[in-house]
Structure formats: C-alpha cells, structure tokens
Amino acid sequence: MVSITDPFKAIATWFSTSSKGKEIITILEQISKGNFSYKVKIPSGKEDDEHIQILKGLELTLRELEKLDKREKRRHKQMTKANKQLKQLDKNKREFIELASHQLKTPLASLRLGLDVLERSSRNWSDRDKQVFSEVKHSYDHMAKLVESLLETVRIDERANMQPKCQLNSAHNIFTIMEKQFRSRFEAKGLELIVEYPIESLRIRTDAGFVVEILQNLLENALKYTKIGIVRLEITEMKNVVEFRVADTGIGIPALEQSRAFEKLFRASNVKDESDVGSGLGLYYTQQLVKRLKGKIWFESEEGNGSVFYVRIPKDCVT
Ligand code: ADP
C-alpha cells in the first residue's frame, strides 16, 4: 500500500537536496523576515525548466514586495512626522489660549475694581444709571466666565491626558466621600440625596481620584439641574465591572439634543435661559476620564422628568 506521506517525503527531499529547492526555502525565509530586498539566485538552465520559472516568479514577487515595503515605510515616516506636527500644533494652541486668557485676566481685574468703586456711590444714581450699571456688570460677569471656561478647556485637556494610577479601593469609602461633599448642599436646596451604599467588602482596583471626579461632576449636574425631588447615587457589582448610577428628577435633556451631550461646550436649550452657571465642559471631561479607565458612560433622560447617568468601569483597572 502507498503511504499518504510518500509524496510529501519526496517534496521535502527535493527541497532539502536540490539547489533550486534550497533557494526557494531561502526566499521564503527572507520573505518571512521581511527582507524583501533579497536577490534571487537564478541558475542557468533551460528557460522552460519549471523550477527556474518558479524562481523567476518569486524574484518578481520579491521586487513587488520590496516596492510596497518602501512605499509603506515612506508613508509611516510621513505619518509620524504629521503626528509630531499635530502634537506641536495642539501644544501651541493650548499655550496660546492659556496666554490669551491670562492676559485678559489683568484688564478684567481692573474692570472689576472699577465696577466695585462705582457701585459704592450707587445710592445717588437715577434708575436709568442703575440699569446701565447692572447691564455692564452682567456683561463683565459673562466675559469673566468665558475667560475661565477658556482656561478650563486647557486644564481639562491636560488632566484628561493623565495616566490613571490604579490601586485597590473600597467603593464604600468613595461613596462616603461623595456623601460628605454633597449632602448639605442638596439639603440646602431642599432636595433629597439617597446614597445606596455597597457592601463594605466591595473593592475595585481603579484610580479613586478619577472615580471621585466622575461622580462629583455627575452629582454636581444633578444638583444644578434638579429643582424638586430626589437624587440617587448607586452602584451595582457585575462580573468584571461595576456600574455607578446617578439618577435625578430634574429638568432632563431634550431628546433631539441628547446625542450632543458629551461634546465640548454643549449646553441644552432648556438650561441656556434659566441657568447661567455652566460651561458645557463637565460631561466632556467626565467622558474623557471614563475612557481613561477603559469604561463606558451613557444616560437616559426625559425632558421634564429627570435623567439617569450610567458609568461602567472594569473592577480591575486595565491601563
Ligand atoms: P454644564 O457646565 O453646562 O453643566 P456639562 O458638560 O456638565 O456642562 O453638561 C452639559 C449640558 O448637559 C448641561 O449644560 C445641561 O444642558 C445638560 N445636563 C447635564 N447633566 C444634566 C442633568 N443631570 N439634568 C439635565 N441636564 C443635564
């Protein structure tokens, strides 16, 4: 009976003994090493020798691969250069914004001083004077806030680029920090804050600083955009992740605008008129922090009925 391995043995013997076979092996080795500049040794012989034809075919393939490889290396070099230029541009942009905002702060401080001095003599003003003064002061406040926001965008980009430092943390402790920071502020506004503490043993290996900032931003918004009702902070442990939830009974985000909520400087149409205290940077920044922790953030919201923000992060931080 003929063994199935016989033809393979014959091929293997040919490759290891004949000079053409050895050359083919060498070519394949060079290709696997990425050395496409290898020049194939084509022995003299009959043009129609099928092994010489194979070697010539491989020589052509190698030349094509060499061309592609050179093109790829050129493109990689260009990309690296473009990337470097982009980073430099970004740095220049940040430095410019920082410098411009700082420069603006000086005349703003003088303006503030002037306004305070003027206000001291407001007792003798006519109603018209008072109205003009109030408009000027309003414009001043707006301008000061814009400058602060500009500086904040720079700070945020820098902070969001920081690498998280992961350590074992107690979820219970993080909730205690939140409760201490927010309870009295919620009470002062007549809102109920419910903190659903996890079991004491729940530990997460994460950057607690990042998590605290994420929850602070979400609770800050819940406080800002809720007039009556309850705000709830909860956590659920799952297989490899934990899910934080901040739910409020506030004004909600209009359905048509929800897809833009995490964009820089986004402010929904239902807050623009009634609240002047926001920069539209909080959610953008929060999302950057969540991404740094390799997590996800999303929300459900109904205008007039409240919002629930969800943050899911790995229990064991992967950076
Ligand atoms: P801001 O400083 O304006 O609060 P954020 O980036 O934190 O900036 O939020 C962006 C916008 O998303 C807010 O201006 C507001 O319109 C909306 N928003 C965020 N959180 C809530 C919330 N809990 N309830 C209602 N609207 C919210």
Residues whose N, C-alpha, C, O or C-beta is under 5 A from the ligand:
A	BS01	ADP	N221 A222 Y225 G250 I251 G252 I253 A261 F266 R267 A268 V271 V277 G278 S279 G280 L281 G282 L283 Y284 S307
